Each structure stands twice: as structure tokens, then as C-alpha cells.
């Protein structure tokens, strides 16, 4: 499995999501090639086997928009791919 993450070190939520993703991969024993790219982005982008999962809204829903994908979105996507669902 190939897993990539584009995230911003300026956003503590994105750093937390990155750290969570790395722990999740290790704890689940997922055999993956992991690559990351740090750059100023509003939300992280997760790339799994060439499929990009990222925020598609052009305007936030409110002042403090939720980050997408968040940790639970990442878990769901990785579980689906791992189990071939």
C-alpha cells in the first residue's frame, strides 16, 4: 500500500493528524510506503494508492471549520483499503 500525506506544520491539528496517522500505521502493522510533504495548506491531503482524499469546499462552513480528512476519516479510509472493502 502507498500512503502519502500533504500537511502544514503551521497547523497543530494537522501535526496531530500526521502523528496519529503514523501511529495508526505502526500499531495496525500496515505494510505501506509512507511519504509526506509539508507545505502551507488549509487541510491535509491523504493519498492512498493514488486516490486523493482532500477538502473540496471552496468556502468554509463557518469560522472554525472542521478539518477534512480528520483522524476518523483517515481510519475509515485505511481500514477499507486494508480490508479490500
Secondary structure, 3 states (H helix, E strand, C coil): CEEEEEECCCCHHHHHHHHHHHHHHHHHCCCCEEEEEECCCCCCEEEECCEEECCCCCCCCCCCCCCCCCHHHHHHHHHHHHHCC
